[in-house]
Structures are given as C-alpha cells and as structure tokens.
C-alpha cells in the first residue's frame, strides 16, 4: 500500500514532469534556432528563408502533437498537486502539534509541488513567447525593406506565419500555461482552503450553539 501511494504521489508526477520539460526544451531549442537563422538573413524572399519557414511549420506541428499527447497527463498532475496543497493547509490549521508531527513531510511535499509546477509553467510559457519573437523578427525585417516589389513577395511568403495564432500549451484546455499561472493557482488554492476552514469553523460554532440552546431548554423543562 505504501509503495502504491509513493508511485501515485511521487513517481508518476516526476516522470510526467521530466518528459514534459524535456520535450518543451527540445521544441524551444528548435524555435530559438529558427529565430537565429531568420535574424541572419538579409532578405526574406530568398530560398533559404523558405526552407527556414518550412522547418518552422514542422516545429509548430510538433508543438500541436505535443499538446495533444501531454495535455491530459499534465492536467492530472497539476490537479493532483493542487489537491494536496489545500489538504496540507487544512492540516496546518486543524492539527495542534502540526510542527512536531507533520512539518517536515509537509515542507517536502510543498517544495516538490511548487518546484515541479514552477519549472513546468516556465518551460510551457516560453514556447508561445518564442513564437511571438519569431513573428517580431519577421515584422522588423518587413519594416526595414524599402523595395515594394520585394515587400509584396515577402508578404506572400510570410503572411501565413504572421496570421497564424501562437500555440499555447494547456491542461485539457482547462487552463493555459503562462508566467503567471503558478501564482494565480496558488492564490486560488489557498483562498479555497481558508474558505473551507472558515466554513467548517462556522458550522461547528452553529452546532455548538444549538447544543447549548437545547441543553438550556431541557434544564428549564426539568426545573418546571
């Protein structure tokens, strides 16, 4: 039973995170290589640029396939991690000897979760940013070209690149990975945990008040 829990809580998220980050890094390296090649080309209507743009679309297809393949597993990992965080927060609020009994385990879990999600969100958010930088390079080169004929030819070559939306990595299209994802998710989870704690506290207080009222009524009846 312990091994199953370890496999579920540590091994599976770690394997998915490593695979996800390694694939993100590979795709990001290809995009940066393409951006560097485009920056080195003086003319956007050359045959070399056509080949570079062709490779760019191949990388974009790889990003789309990567999104289709890893969207569901990464969704499970993120949701699972953010289910553990409010449980830890609730333990901190409810258990009196939390520091002596559960502090080390909780700190280890939180460090693992936030380190994993932080690396995931940064790696995933860099891909659409790099795609936007490639578009910026093309726009800068277009603005620098003064020959209207060349500008027309370049527009026909790169217009599809500029019009195409950036590929944004998501978790089953429920949330998008960007630089502010981890902070927003953390604030949401902590707020929910505090809300649940306050709700439970108010319910216990209401039950205690009802018990006191019923006891007082019973005592009054006995006196009568």
Secondary structure, DSSP 8 states (H G I E B T S, - for coil): -HHHHHIIIIIHHHHHHHHHHHHHHHHHHHHHHHHHHHHH-S-TTSHHHHHHHHHHHHHHHHHHHHHHHHHHHHHHHHHHHHHHHHHHHHHHHH-TTHHHHTHHHHHHHHHHHHHHHHHHHHHHHHHHHHHHHHHHHHHHHHHH---HHHHHHHHHHHHHHHHS-----EETTTEE--TTHHHHHHHHHHHHHHHHHHHHHHHHHHHHHHHHHHHHHHHHHHH-
